[in-house]
Amino acid sequence: MDDIQFTWDLKKNLVNISKHGVSFAEAAKVYFDPERLELFDQNHSTINEERWIIIGCVNTKIFLLL
């Protein structure tokens, strides 16, 4: 996971900070939680894109990524 890279829309990032109080950069750190839980999201996945629900910790905060 050391070579993983994230990109996101800057406007959506600002909306996420305003709405949830967390930036995408901070939330992306959940991928480095060795005890994270990843569940396939069949309801939001398509033929072209798989979606996953990821639950894990960053510092002392718990994040749920959809």
mmCIF file of the N, C-alpha and C atoms, coordinates in Angstrom:
data_MODEL
# 
_entry.id   MODEL 
# 
loop_
_atom_site.group_PDB 
_atom_site.id 
_atom_site.type_symbol 
_atom_site.label_atom_id 
_atom_site.label_alt_id 
_atom_site.label_comp_id 
_atom_site.label_asym_id 
_atom_site.label_entity_id 
_atom_site.label_seq_id 
_atom_site.pdbx_PDB_ins_code 
_atom_site.Cartn_x 
_atom_site.Cartn_y 
_atom_site.Cartn_z 
_atom_site.occupancy 
_atom_site.B_iso_or_equiv 
_atom_site.pdbx_formal_charge 
_atom_site.auth_seq_id 
_atom_site.auth_comp_id 
_atom_site.auth_asym_id 
_atom_site.auth_atom_id 
_atom_site.pdbx_PDB_model_num 
ATOM 1   N N  . MET A 1 1  ? 0.823   -1.208 0.000   1.00 0.00 ? 1  MET A N  1 
ATOM 2   C CA . MET A 1 1  ? 0.000   0.000  0.000   1.00 0.00 ? 1  MET A CA 1 
ATOM 3   C C  . MET A 1 1  ? 0.855   1.255  0.000   1.00 0.00 ? 1  MET A C  1 
ATOM 4   N N  . ASP A 1 2  ? 2.173   1.097  0.047   1.00 0.00 ? 2  ASP A N  1 
ATOM 5   C CA . ASP A 1 2  ? 3.029   2.278  0.078   1.00 0.00 ? 2  ASP A CA 1 
ATOM 6   C C  . ASP A 1 2  ? 2.948   3.102  -1.205  1.00 0.00 ? 2  ASP A C  1 
ATOM 7   N N  . ASP A 1 3  ? 2.619   2.472  -2.320  1.00 0.00 ? 3  ASP A N  1 
ATOM 8   C CA . ASP A 1 3  ? 2.600   3.179  -3.591  1.00 0.00 ? 3  ASP A CA 1 
ATOM 9   C C  . ASP A 1 3  ? 1.206   3.625  -4.016  1.00 0.00 ? 3  ASP A C  1 
ATOM 10  N N  . ILE A 1 4  ? 0.234   3.529  -3.135  1.00 0.00 ? 4  ILE A N  1 
ATOM 11  C CA . ILE A 1 4  ? -1.135  3.925  -3.465  1.00 0.00 ? 4  ILE A CA 1 
ATOM 12  C C  . ILE A 1 4  ? -1.223  5.447  -3.599  1.00 0.00 ? 4  ILE A C  1 
ATOM 13  N N  . GLN A 1 5  ? -1.982  5.900  -4.596  1.00 0.00 ? 5  GLN A N  1 
ATOM 14  C CA . GLN A 1 5  ? -2.176  7.334  -4.822  1.00 0.00 ? 5  GLN A CA 1 
ATOM 15  C C  . GLN A 1 5  ? -3.665  7.627  -4.885  1.00 0.00 ? 5  GLN A C  1 
ATOM 16  N N  . PHE A 1 6  ? -4.048  8.759  -4.345  1.00 0.00 ? 6  PHE A N  1 
ATOM 17  C CA . PHE A 1 6  ? -5.438  9.175  -4.334  1.00 0.00 ? 6  PHE A CA 1 
ATOM 18  C C  . PHE A 1 6  ? -5.577  10.485 -5.085  1.00 0.00 ? 6  PHE A C  1 
ATOM 19  N N  . THR A 1 7  ? -6.665  10.623 -5.815  1.00 0.00 ? 7  THR A N  1 
ATOM 20  C CA . THR A 1 7  ? -7.014  11.897 -6.457  1.00 0.00 ? 7  THR A CA 1 
ATOM 21  C C  . THR A 1 7  ? -8.491  12.151 -6.189  1.00 0.00 ? 7  THR A C  1 
ATOM 22  N N  . TRP A 1 8  ? -8.852  13.432 -6.094  1.00 0.00 ? 8  TRP A N  1 
ATOM 23  C CA . TRP A 1 8  ? -10.247 13.770 -5.873  1.00 0.00 ? 8  TRP A CA 1 
ATOM 24  C C  . TRP A 1 8  ? -10.504 15.175 -6.376  1.00 0.00 ? 8  TRP A C  1 
ATOM 25  N N  . ASP A 1 9  ? -11.770 15.452 -6.548  1.00 0.00 ? 9  ASP A N  1 
ATOM 26  C CA . ASP A 1 9  ? -12.234 16.752 -7.007  1.00 0.00 ? 9  ASP A CA 1 
ATOM 27  C C  . ASP A 1 9  ? -12.112 17.756 -5.854  1.00 0.00 ? 9  ASP A C  1 
ATOM 28  N N  . LEU A 1 10 ? -11.436 18.867 -6.104  1.00 0.00 ? 10 LEU A N  1 
ATOM 29  C CA . LEU A 1 10 ? -11.206 19.861 -5.041  1.00 0.00 ? 10 LEU A CA 1 
ATOM 30  C C  . LEU A 1 10 ? -12.506 20.451 -4.502  1.00 0.00 ? 10 LEU A C  1 
ATOM 31  N N  . LYS A 1 11 ? -13.479 20.689 -5.374  1.00 0.00 ? 11 LYS A N  1 
ATOM 32  C CA . LYS A 1 11 ? -14.755 21.239 -4.908  1.00 0.00 ? 11 LYS A CA 1 
ATOM 33  C C  . LYS A 1 11 ? -15.492 20.233 -4.020  1.00 0.00 ? 11 LYS A C  1 
ATOM 34  N N  . LYS A 1 12 ? -15.473 18.960 -4.410  1.00 0.00 ? 12 LYS A N  1 
ATOM 35  C CA . LYS A 1 12 ? -16.122 17.938 -3.583  1.00 0.00 ? 12 LYS A CA 1 
ATOM 36  C C  . LYS A 1 12 ? -15.414 17.792 -2.245  1.00 0.00 ? 12 LYS A C  1 
ATOM 37  N N  . ASN A 1 13 ? -14.099 17.974 -2.247  1.00 0.00 ? 13 ASN A N  1 
ATOM 38  C CA . ASN A 1 13 ? -13.340 17.916 -0.999  1.00 0.00 ? 13 ASN A CA 1 
ATOM 39  C C  . ASN A 1 13 ? -13.788 19.019 -0.045  1.00 0.00 ? 13 ASN A C  1 
ATOM 40  N N  . LEU A 1 14 ? -13.960 20.218 -0.573  1.00 0.00 ? 14 LEU A N  1 
ATOM 41  C CA . LEU A 1 14 ? -14.410 21.335 0.267   1.00 0.00 ? 14 LEU A CA 1 
ATOM 42  C C  . LEU A 1 14 ? -15.816 21.094 0.807   1.00 0.00 ? 14 LEU A C  1 
ATOM 43  N N  . VAL A 1 15 ? -16.680 20.529 -0.025  1.00 0.00 ? 15 VAL A N  1 
ATOM 44  C CA . VAL A 1 15 ? -18.039 20.202 0.420   1.00 0.00 ? 15 VAL A CA 1 
ATOM 45  C C  . VAL A 1 15 ? -17.983 19.145 1.521   1.00 0.00 ? 15 VAL A C  1 
ATOM 46  N N  . ASN A 1 16 ? -17.125 18.151 1.352   1.00 0.00 ? 16 ASN A N  1 
ATOM 47  C CA . ASN A 1 16 ? -17.000 17.092 2.357   1.00 0.00 ? 16 ASN A CA 1 
ATOM 48  C C  . ASN A 1 16 ? -16.499 17.648 3.686   1.00 0.00 ? 16 ASN A C  1 
ATOM 49  N N  . ILE A 1 17 ? -15.532 18.570 3.623   1.00 0.00 ? 17 ILE A N  1 
ATOM 50  C CA . ILE A 1 17 ? -15.024 19.202 4.851   1.00 0.00 ? 17 ILE A CA 1 
ATOM 51  C C  . ILE A 1 17 ? -16.147 19.971 5.536   1.00 0.00 ? 17 ILE A C  1 
ATOM 52  N N  . SER A 1 18 ? -16.901 20.732 4.758   1.00 0.00 ? 18 SER A N  1 
ATOM 53  C CA . SER A 1 18 ? -17.989 21.523 5.320   1.00 0.00 ? 18 SER A CA 1 
ATOM 54  C C  . SER A 1 18 ? -19.099 20.632 5.888   1.00 0.00 ? 18 SER A C  1 
ATOM 55  N N  . LYS A 1 19 ? -19.435 19.572 5.169   1.00 0.00 ? 19 LYS A N  1 
ATOM 56  C CA . LYS A 1 19 ? -20.548 18.710 5.545   1.00 0.00 ? 19 LYS A CA 1 
ATOM 57  C C  . LYS A 1 19 ? -20.197 17.731 6.667   1.00 0.00 ? 19 LYS A C  1 
ATOM 58  N N  . HIS A 1 20 ? -18.974 17.156 6.607   1.00 0.00 ? 20 HIS A N  1 
ATOM 59  C CA . HIS A 1 20 ? -18.614 16.088 7.540   1.00 0.00 ? 20 HIS A CA 1 
ATOM 60  C C  . HIS A 1 20 ? -17.446 16.432 8.469   1.00 0.00 ? 20 HIS A C  1 
ATOM 61  N N  . GLY A 1 21 ? -16.784 17.561 8.218   1.00 0.00 ? 21 GLY A N  1 
ATOM 62  C CA . GLY A 1 21 ? -15.672 17.969 9.067   1.00 0.00 ? 21 GLY A CA 1 
ATOM 63  C C  . GLY A 1 21 ? -14.395 17.169 8.844   1.00 0.00 ? 21 GLY A C  1 
ATOM 64  N N  . VAL A 1 22 ? -14.278 16.540 7.684   1.00 0.00 ? 22 VAL A N  1 
ATOM 65  C CA . VAL A 1 22 ? -13.081 15.744 7.397   1.00 0.00 ? 22 VAL A CA 1 
ATOM 66  C C  . VAL A 1 22 ? -12.732 15.876 5.913   1.00 0.00 ? 22 VAL A C  1 
ATOM 67  N N  . SER A 1 23 ? -11.444 16.037 5.645   1.00 0.00 ? 23 SER A N  1 
ATOM 68  C CA . SER A 1 23 ? -10.986 16.132 4.261   1.00 0.00 ? 23 SER A CA 1 
ATOM 69  C C  . SER A 1 23 ? -10.824 14.739 3.670   1.00 0.00 ? 23 SER A C  1 
ATOM 70  N N  . PHE A 1 24 ? -10.803 14.661 2.343   1.00 0.00 ? 24 PHE A N  1 
ATOM 71  C CA . PHE A 1 24 ? -10.560 13.379 1.684   1.00 0.00 ? 24 PHE A CA 1 
ATOM 72  C C  . PHE A 1 24 ? -9.169  12.858 2.024   1.00 0.00 ? 24 PHE A C  1 
ATOM 73  N N  . ALA A 1 25 ? -8.201  13.747 2.173   1.00 0.00 ? 25 ALA A N  1 
ATOM 74  C CA . ALA A 1 25 ? -6.829  13.321 2.504   1.00 0.00 ? 25 ALA A CA 1 
ATOM 75  C C  . ALA A 1 25 ? -6.795  12.618 3.860   1.00 0.00 ? 25 ALA A C  1 
ATOM 76  N N  . GLU A 1 26 ? -7.521  13.156 4.828   1.00 0.00 ? 26 GLU A N  1 
ATOM 77  C CA . GLU A 1 26 ? -7.559  12.516 6.152   1.00 0.00 ? 26 GLU A CA 1 
ATOM 78  C C  . GLU A 1 26 ? -8.329  11.201 6.085   1.00 0.00 ? 26 GLU A C  1 
ATOM 79  N N  . ALA A 1 27 ? -9.469  11.204 5.402   1.00 0.00 ? 27 ALA A N  1 
ATOM 80  C CA . ALA A 1 27 ? -10.287 9.994  5.310   1.00 0.00 ? 27 ALA A CA 1 
ATOM 81  C C  . ALA A 1 27 ? -9.561  8.882  4.559   1.00 0.00 ? 27 ALA A C  1 
ATOM 82  N N  . ALA A 1 28 ? -8.744  9.217  3.573   1.00 0.00 ? 28 ALA A N  1 
ATOM 83  C CA . ALA A 1 28 ? -8.025  8.210  2.786   1.00 0.00 ? 28 ALA A CA 1 
ATOM 84  C C  . ALA A 1 28 ? -7.036  7.419  3.635   1.00 0.00 ? 28 ALA A C  1 
ATOM 85  N N  . LYS A 1 29 ? -6.635  7.963  4.770   1.00 0.00 ? 29 LYS A N  1 
ATOM 86  C CA . LYS A 1 29 ? -5.700  7.262  5.656   1.00 0.00 ? 29 LYS A CA 1 
ATOM 87  C C  . LYS A 1 29 ? -6.299  5.980  6.216   1.00 0.00 ? 29 LYS A C  1 
ATOM 88  N N  . VAL A 1 30 ? -7.620  5.823  6.125   1.00 0.00 ? 30 VAL A N  1 
ATOM 89  C CA . VAL A 1 30 ? -8.265  4.613  6.618   1.00 0.00 ? 30 VAL A CA 1 
ATOM 90  C C  . VAL A 1 30 ? -7.752  3.379  5.872   1.00 0.00 ? 30 VAL A C  1 
ATOM 91  N N  . TYR A 1 31 ? -7.283  3.554  4.647   1.00 0.00 ? 31 TYR A N  1 
ATOM 92  C CA . TYR A 1 31 ? -6.752  2.427  3.870   1.00 0.00 ? 31 TYR A CA 1 
ATOM 93  C C  . TYR A 1 31 ? -5.484  1.851  4.497   1.00 0.00 ? 31 TYR A C  1 
ATOM 94  N N  . PHE A 1 32 ? -4.841  2.593  5.363   1.00 0.00 ? 32 PHE A N  1 
ATOM 95  C CA . PHE A 1 32 ? -3.614  2.140  6.008   1.00 0.00 ? 32 PHE A CA 1 
ATOM 96  C C  . PHE A 1 32 ? -3.857  1.506  7.378   1.00 0.00 ? 32 PHE A C  1 
ATOM 97  N N  . ASP A 1 33 ? -5.129  1.434  7.784   1.00 0.00 ? 33 ASP A N  1 
ATOM 98  C CA . ASP A 1 33 ? -5.480  0.754  9.030   1.00 0.00 ? 33 ASP A CA 1 
ATOM 99  C C  . ASP A 1 33 ? -5.424  -0.751 8.768   1.00 0.00 ? 33 ASP A C  1 
ATOM 100 N N  . PRO A 1 34 ? -4.483  -1.479 9.393   1.00 0.00 ? 34 PRO A N  1 
ATOM 101 C CA . PRO A 1 34 ? -4.362  -2.911 9.126   1.00 0.00 ? 34 PRO A CA 1 
ATOM 102 C C  . PRO A 1 34 ? -5.577  -3.722 9.588   1.00 0.00 ? 34 PRO A C  1 
ATOM 103 N N  . GLU A 1 35 ? -6.422  -3.121 10.424  1.00 0.00 ? 35 GLU A N  1 
ATOM 104 C CA . GLU A 1 35 ? -7.609  -3.826 10.918  1.00 0.00 ? 35 GLU A CA 1 
ATOM 105 C C  . GLU A 1 35 ? -8.900  -3.321 10.269  1.00 0.00 ? 35 GLU A C  1 
ATOM 106 N N  . ARG A 1 36 ? -8.767  -2.592 9.164   1.00 0.00 ? 36 ARG A N  1 
ATOM 107 C CA . ARG A 1 36 ? -9.955  -2.060 8.484   1.00 0.00 ? 36 ARG A CA 1 
ATOM 108 C C  . ARG A 1 36 ? -10.836 -3.203 7.987   1.00 0.00 ? 36 ARG A C  1 
ATOM 109 N N  . LEU A 1 37 ? -12.098 -2.897 7.814   1.00 0.00 ? 37 LEU A N  1 
ATOM 110 C CA . LEU A 1 37 ? -13.064 -3.860 7.307   1.00 0.00 ? 37 LEU A CA 1 
ATOM 111 C C  . LEU A 1 37 ? -13.526 -3.374 5.939   1.00 0.00 ? 37 LEU A C  1 
ATOM 112 N N  . GLU A 1 38 ? -13.426 -4.221 4.921   1.00 0.00 ? 38 GLU A N  1 
ATOM 113 C CA . GLU A 1 38 ? -13.844 -3.867 3.564   1.00 0.00 ? 38 GLU A CA 1 
ATOM 114 C C  . GLU A 1 38 ? -14.982 -4.795 3.147   1.00 0.00 ? 38 GLU A C  1 
ATOM 115 N N  . LEU A 1 39 ? -16.088 -4.193 2.713   1.00 0.00 ? 39 LEU A N  1 
ATOM 116 C CA . LEU A 1 39 ? -17.265 -4.950 2.294   1.00 0.00 ? 39 LEU A CA 1 
ATOM 117 C C  . LEU A 1 39 ? -17.661 -4.503 0.895   1.00 0.00 ? 39 LEU A C  1 
ATOM 118 N N  . PHE A 1 40 ? -17.915 -5.445 0.004   1.00 0.00 ? 40 PHE A N  1 
ATOM 119 C CA . PHE A 1 40 ? -18.364 -5.114 -1.343  1.00 0.00 ? 40 PHE A CA 1 
ATOM 120 C C  . PHE A 1 40 ? -19.745 -4.487 -1.266  1.00 0.00 ? 40 PHE A C  1 
ATOM 121 N N  . ASP A 1 41 ? -19.946 -3.370 -1.963  1.00 0.00 ? 41 ASP A N  1 
ATOM 122 C CA . ASP A 1 41 ? -21.220 -2.646 -1.956  1.00 0.00 ? 41 ASP A CA 1 
ATOM 123 C C  . ASP A 1 41 ? -21.968 -2.956 -3.250  1.00 0.00 ? 41 ASP A C  1 
ATOM 124 N N  . GLN A 1 42 ? -22.743 -4.029 -3.223  1.00 0.00 ? 42 GLN A N  1 
ATOM 125 C CA . GLN A 1 42 ? -23.463 -4.472 -4.404  1.00 0.00 ? 42 GLN A CA 1 
ATOM 126 C C  . GLN A 1 42 ? -24.518 -3.453 -4.841  1.00 0.00 ? 42 GLN A C  1 
ATOM 127 N N  . ASN A 1 43 ? -25.105 -2.739 -3.901  1.00 0.00 ? 43 ASN A N  1 
ATOM 128 C CA . ASN A 1 43 ? -26.168 -1.789 -4.218  1.00 0.00 ? 43 ASN A CA 1 
ATOM 129 C C  . ASN A 1 43 ? -25.685 -0.586 -5.011  1.00 0.00 ? 43 ASN A C  1 
ATOM 130 N N  . HIS A 1 44 ? -24.416 -0.196 -4.865  1.00 0.00 ? 44 HIS A N  1 
ATOM 131 C CA . HIS A 1 44 ? -23.902 0.982  -5.552  1.00 0.00 ? 44 HIS A CA 1 
ATOM 132 C C  . HIS A 1 44 ? -22.867 0.656  -6.621  1.00 0.00 ? 44 HIS A C  1 
ATOM 133 N N  . SER A 1 45 ? -22.540 -0.596 -6.799  1.00 0.00 ? 45 SER A N  1 
ATOM 134 C CA . SER A 1 45 ? -21.594 -1.010 -7.828  1.00 0.00 ? 45 SER A CA 1 
ATOM 135 C C  . SER A 1 45 ? -22.306 -1.124 -9.175  1.00 0.00 ? 45 SER A C  1 
ATOM 136 N N  . THR A 1 46 ? -21.523 -0.937 -10.238 1.00 0.00 ? 46 THR A N  1 
ATOM 137 C CA . THR A 1 46 ? -22.045 -1.091 -11.590 1.00 0.00 ? 46 THR A CA 1 
ATOM 138 C C  . THR A 1 46 ? -21.116 -2.033 -12.351 1.00 0.00 ? 46 THR A C  1 
ATOM 139 N N  . ILE A 1 47 ? -21.464 -2.324 -13.580 1.00 0.00 ? 47 ILE A N  1 
ATOM 140 C CA . ILE A 1 47 ? -20.604 -3.149 -14.429 1.00 0.00 ? 47 ILE A CA 1 
ATOM 141 C C  . ILE A 1 47 ? -19.252 -2.474 -14.627 1.00 0.00 ? 47 ILE A C  1 
ATOM 142 N N  . ASN A 1 48 ? -19.246 -1.146 -14.681 1.00 0.00 ? 48 ASN A N  1 
ATOM 143 C CA . ASN A 1 48 ? -18.029 -0.380 -14.951 1.00 0.00 ? 48 ASN A CA 1 
ATOM 144 C C  . ASN A 1 48 ? -17.239 -0.002 -13.707 1.00 0.00 ? 48 ASN A C  1 
ATOM 145 N N  . GLU A 1 49 ? -17.877 -0.070 -12.531 1.00 0.00 ? 49 GLU A N  1 
ATOM 146 C CA . GLU A 1 49 ? -17.192 0.390  -11.316 1.00 0.00 ? 49 GLU A CA 1 
ATOM 147 C C  . GLU A 1 49 ? -17.652 -0.399 -10.095 1.00 0.00 ? 49 GLU A C  1 
ATOM 148 N N  . GLU A 1 50 ? -16.693 -1.018 -9.429  1.00 0.00 ? 50 GLU A N  1 
ATOM 149 C CA . GLU A 1 50 ? -16.983 -1.667 -8.152  1.00 0.00 ? 50 GLU A CA 1 
ATOM 150 C C  . GLU A 1 50 ? -16.943 -0.621 -7.050  1.00 0.00 ? 50 GLU A C  1 
ATOM 151 N N  . ARG A 1 51 ? -17.865 -0.711 -6.113  1.00 0.00 ? 51 ARG A N  1 
ATOM 152 C CA . ARG A 1 51 ? -17.876 0.186  -4.963  1.00 0.00 ? 51 ARG A CA 1 
ATOM 153 C C  . ARG A 1 51 ? -17.701 -0.653 -3.702  1.00 0.00 ? 51 ARG A C  1 
ATOM 154 N N  . TRP A 1 52 ? -17.003 -0.097 -2.722  1.00 0.00 ? 52 TRP A N  1 
ATOM 155 C CA . TRP A 1 52 ? -16.710 -0.799 -1.478  1.00 0.00 ? 52 TRP A CA 1 
ATOM 156 C C  . TRP A 1 52 ? -17.050 0.084  -0.296  1.00 0.00 ? 52 TRP A C  1 
ATOM 157 N N  . ILE A 1 53 ? -17.483 -0.532 0.778   1.00 0.00 ? 53 ILE A N  1 
ATOM 158 C CA . ILE A 1 53 ? -17.671 0.141  2.057   1.00 0.00 ? 53 ILE A CA 1 
ATOM 159 C C  . ILE A 1 53 ? -16.453 -0.225 2.902   1.00 0.00 ? 53 ILE A C  1 
ATOM 160 N N  . ILE A 1 54 ? -15.767 0.783  3.407   1.00 0.00 ? 54 ILE A N  1 
ATOM 161 C CA . ILE A 1 54 ? -14.562 0.542  4.193   1.00 0.00 ? 54 ILE A CA 1 
ATOM 162 C C  . ILE A 1 54 ? -14.725 1.225  5.548   1.00 0.00 ? 54 ILE A C  1 
ATOM 163 N N  . ILE A 1 55 ? -14.541 0.453  6.598   1.00 0.00 ? 55 ILE A N  1 
ATOM 164 C CA . ILE A 1 55 ? -14.639 0.971  7.961   1.00 0.00 ? 55 ILE A CA 1 
ATOM 165 C C  . ILE A 1 55 ? -13.285 0.764  8.624   1.00 0.00 ? 55 ILE A C  1 
ATOM 166 N N  . GLY A 1 56 ? -12.736 1.840  9.173   1.00 0.00 ? 56 GLY A N  1 
ATOM 167 C CA . GLY A 1 56 ? -11.446 1.729  9.832   1.00 0.00 ? 56 GLY A CA 1 
ATOM 168 C C  . GLY A 1 56 ? -11.149 2.964  10.659  1.00 0.00 ? 56 GLY A C  1 
ATOM 169 N N  . CYS A 1 57 ? -10.021 2.955  11.330  1.00 0.00 ? 57 CYS A N  1 
ATOM 170 C CA . CYS A 1 57 ? -9.628  4.054  12.216  1.00 0.00 ? 57 CYS A CA 1 
ATOM 171 C C  . CYS A 1 57 ? -8.479  4.862  11.632  1.00 0.00 ? 57 CYS A C  1 
ATOM 172 N N  . VAL A 1 58 ? -8.533  6.144  11.886  1.00 0.00 ? 58 VAL A N  1 
ATOM 173 C CA . VAL A 1 58 ? -7.434  7.072  11.622  1.00 0.00 ? 58 VAL A CA 1 
ATOM 174 C C  . VAL A 1 58 ? -7.229  7.834  12.920  1.00 0.00 ? 58 VAL A C  1 
ATOM 175 N N  . ASN A 1 59 ? -6.067  7.643  13.513  1.00 0.00 ? 59 ASN A N  1 
ATOM 176 C CA . ASN A 1 59 ? -5.830  8.169  14.856  1.00 0.00 ? 59 ASN A CA 1 
ATOM 177 C C  . ASN A 1 59 ? -6.888  7.588  15.788  1.00 0.00 ? 59 ASN A C  1 
ATOM 178 N N  . THR A 1 60 ? -7.696  8.399  16.393  1.00 0.00 ? 60 THR A N  1 
ATOM 179 C CA . THR A 1 60 ? -8.754  7.866  17.267  1.00 0.00 ? 60 THR A CA 1 
ATOM 180 C C  . THR A 1 60 ? -10.137 8.005  16.645  1.00 0.00 ? 60 THR A C  1 
ATOM 181 N N  . LYS A 1 61 ? -10.208 8.466  15.411  1.00 0.00 ? 61 LYS A N  1 
ATOM 182 C CA . LYS A 1 61 ? -11.490 8.634  14.738  1.00 0.00 ? 61 LYS A CA 1 
ATOM 183 C C  . LYS A 1 61 ? -11.817 7.387  13.913  1.00 0.00 ? 61 LYS A C  1 
ATOM 184 N N  . ILE A 1 62 ? -13.087 7.073  13.826  1.00 0.00 ? 62 ILE A N  1 
ATOM 185 C CA . ILE A 1 62 ? -13.548 5.967  12.996  1.00 0.00 ? 62 ILE A CA 1 
ATOM 186 C C  . ILE A 1 62 ? -14.170 6.553  11.736  1.00 0.00 ? 62 ILE A C  1 
ATOM 187 N N  . PHE A 1 63 ? -13.741 6.068  10.572  1.00 0.00 ? 63 PHE A N  1 
ATOM 188 C CA . PHE A 1 63 ? -14.267 6.547  9.311   1.00 0.00 ? 63 PHE A CA 1 
ATOM 189 C C  . PHE A 1 63 ? -14.984 5.435  8.580   1.00 0.00 ? 63 PHE A C  1 
ATOM 190 N N  . LEU A 1 64 ? -16.049 5.796  7.910   1.00 0.00 ? 64 LEU A N  1 
ATOM 191 C CA . LEU A 1 64 ? -16.779 4.906  7.026   1.00 0.00 ? 64 LEU A CA 1 
ATOM 192 C C  . LEU A 1 64 ? -16.704 5.526  5.649   1.00 0.00 ? 64 LEU A C  1 
ATOM 193 N N  . LEU A 1 65 ? -16.105 4.829  4.704   1.00 0.00 ? 65 LEU A N  1 
ATOM 194 C CA . LEU A 1 65 ? -15.970 5.337  3.340   1.00 0.00 ? 65 LEU A CA 1 
ATOM 195 C C  . LEU A 1 65 ? -16.883 4.558  2.425   1.00 0.00 ? 65 LEU A C  1 
ATOM 196 N N  . LEU A 1 66 ? -17.615 5.261  1.592   1.00 0.00 ? 66 LEU A N  1 
ATOM 197 C CA . LEU A 1 66 ? -18.503 4.599  0.636   1.00 0.00 ? 66 LEU A CA 1 
ATOM 198 C C  . LEU A 1 66 ? -18.030 4.858  -0.765  1.00 0.00 ? 66 LEU A C  1 
# 
